[in-house]
Amino acid sequence: MTAFPIDDIRAQFPALARPGTAHPRIYLDGPGGTQACAPAIAAMVRHLEHGTANSGGAFRSSVETDATSEAAHAAMADLLGGAPDEIAFGPNMTSLTFAVSRSLARDWREGDELVLTRLDHDANVTPWTMAAQDRGMTVRWIDFDPETGQLKLDELPGLLGPRTRLVAVGGASNAIGTLNDIGVIVRIVREHSDALVFVDAVQSVPHVVTDVRALGCDLLVCSPYKFFGPHQGVLWGKREVLERLEAYKVRPASINPPARRFETGTPSFEGQSAVLGTIDYLESLGSRFAPHLNSRVERLRAAMRACQAYEDDLGERLLAGLRGIPGVKLWGVPTMAGRVPTFGITIAGHDPHALSEALAERDIFAWAGNFYAVEAIARLGLADRGGLLRLGLCHYNTAEEVDRVIAALAEIVG
């Protein structure tokens, strides 16, 4: 098996080489936004330097911009397992989710029902609760076990019925790392209702293979800045679902391909260029692990499988280290099975924000708070206790960094 080329990978991220105040920087803030890879940065700069333009013109810079945009749609489709005409770009996942919720709500009526989860980021909660309020709908909730961090899927069938219009779930928790079994959720929904399934995959796409056809969901959103690219949002939807939606848009805006009706206003073509560079980076990484593969889809999946295996090793190392620190409580799954490498912890007698500040003084960057996972933090009983300290690993972190984080926490705790 090809060894994981961590040194070569780190060389692809200019931010990793920036000096800290007293120590080399350790970025554990990936769940909130990863560092950008060099191919993404270069692609964005190249687009701006070579001449940008709006879409649809006969002149060369517009033609080149259109070609880049088409390539970016195709690249994202390959990463997610969909088709290029099922991809829409937007400023972020939240904006796209609000847009889709408004569009879907056109056909919803008083007495209809939605199913949400207590585990999700608020961007996959509030757009739907606001739509429900507008339409006089009922919101039902999938709870999760605070001890295991796992959704209570045995309760899901009882939440579904003939008036259920949509089930919104997350691919993975941005607060405690739970990796939800979307395939099982979709199967349950299909067996008990005609509802659509909307997936917030912002936290799962950076860490696991994503294949929307295999998952069986109807709509999925993600954020390239969470997987080494620029600040962009991406929507994927089944063609037959998108074709029947009427988006809120200006009259001249395209409705073909069907996903493009959600690309309101002039998009960030430089951002789309950077997304294309990000996919190029991941594809190149996949080629190192599986040089015999001939398709970009398979090379991307090879990259994600290799990254997941490496991240699992790092995660187990971190978990082992945390178990040796007095007062540490890990919230959620206790092993790497069933989770992504996002760890929400509390330490008895220590405020999470104070811990974050103490780590920052040691050039270790980690967030504290609720991370917009409002329902999840409340369900854990931590809303009035500062929330969690969140440690997020990804494939550019190292075992040495993990060891330094554990040593720093042990020193802070005393």
Summary of the structure (lengths in Angstrom):
residues: 414
radius of gyration: 21.4
end to end distance: 41.1
largest distance: 67.0
contacts: 1489
relative contact order: 0.16
helix: 46%
strand: 16%
